[in-house]
Amino acid sequence: MPVPPSLVRVRRSERFRRVVDELGADPADVVAALAAVGAVVEAGEQDWWRVLDAMVLIARHPV
């Protein structure tokens, strides 16, 4: 699945690495999940951060 340029920029950031560490996830899995979202909706960098923030909230407060 192609990775949008805006997601590539997010992926290269230190903030992304911190979020992935907090999630305890493989960076490639997180990028693949976000790229799948990008196949359905057009997203920019701020949108990727919103999705990542939501993932962190879900991980911190599971039902």
N, C-alpha and C positions, 0 to 999 in steps of 0.2 A: 504494500500500500504506500503510495507516495506521501512524503512528509512535507506539509506546507512550509514555505520559507519562514513564516512567522514562528512556527513551532521549532524550527531548527535554531533560531535565535534564542528562544526560551531554553531549549535543551543545552545550549552552551554556557548558560549562566550558573554562577555559584548558588544562587537562590534555588534553582531547579535541583541541584545536587543535594542541598539541605532538605528540601521537601521530600525527595525520593528516599533519603536516609530516614527521615521521620516516618515515612510510610513503611519502611522496611521492604521496599520493592526493588526489583531490577529496573534500572533506568530504561532499558530497551522495552520492557513490558509497559512501562508508563507511557513512553513515546508511542508505542503501538496502539494503546488504548486511546490516547488523545488523537492520533491520526485517524482512528476509526470514527471518532466524533467529527473530525474535520471532513470526513467523507459525506456527512449528513448536513452539516451547517458550515457556513463560511465564518471563520474565526480569526481574530487578530491576536497580538501578543497579550493584551489585557484580558481577552476572553480565555486564553489558555490559563492565565493566572487565576481567574475566577474558578475554572474547573478544578485546578489543582488545590485551591483553597477549600473547595467543597469536598474533595477527596480527603484532605487532612481532617476536616471536621467530622466526616463520617468515620474515619479511622479512630479518632479520639473518642467518639461517642457512639459506639455501636449499639444497636437495639437489642 
